[in-house]
Amino acid sequence: MQTGRTVIITGASQGIGATIANSFLDRGYNVVATSRRVTQTSEIKSSEKLVRVDGDIADPATAQRVVDAALAGFGRIDALVNNAGIFVAKPFLDYTLEDYRRLASTNLEGFIHLTQLAVRQMLKQKSGGSIVSITTPLVNHPIAGLNASVAMATKGGIEAMSKNIALEYAKDGIRVNTVAPGVVDTPLHKDNPRDFLNTLSPMPGISAPQEIADAVLFLTEAPRITGEVLNVDGGAHFGKW
């Protein structure tokens, strides 16, 4: 499939982000991939439709460089995938102010910087657009023993903002959704016992990165879906099992 559409993907150097980038390239999209060291990764396939931009998404200057690269390389922005994020799990009383600031700068401020710029460009183009952000079912469905309250303040903030932005720009054809993965088979979990990970959803097993990429692609191309949270978690959001 060939397309003239351009997508920006954050946190794209490995794992879910790199899989999302490759999936969009396979669909014929122009892809602008960013992360701190995305130029050094070998997980994203080479393509004339790919532009890489190194930088910390918590820095607003990175967001501006990414948008500038998209417009210089491809002339437009049609979709944004806010995949970059960090996760710190610990008991509530053990969180520090530095933990909060680090989580908020990447998860919340990084979301705001780039999403604002993308929406401004989409409004100029007058042809709608899609924003999909990665959150987690833990926002609304905590798991006993997996303590992540302050981290969820930031991921929950993304979900809340996404729903509000979806309504604010619905008449402009800009759709805003989130994908909430459960446990995904990425390097983040390489040291965690698989037997334990398999217990974190009612469906045994954990998700492959491609499953998350497929969900992102679906929402990006679904013309009448906005303000939704798509859980890809083996049913963990159902509650106790």
QUIMOSUL-V866743 format. One record per helix or strand of 3 or more residues. SS is the DSSP state (@ for helix, = for strand). FROM is the first residue (numbers start at 1). LEN is the number of residues. If there is no record, write none. Layout:
ss: <SS,SS>
from: <FROM,FROM>
len: <LEN,LEN>
This chain:
ss: <=,@,=,@,=,@,=,@,@,=,@,@,@,=,@,@,@,=,@>
from: <6,15,30,38,50,60,79,92,97,129,137,149,170,174,187,194,209,229,236>
len: <5,12,6,3,5,15,4,3,29,8,3,20,3,8,3,4,13,4,3>
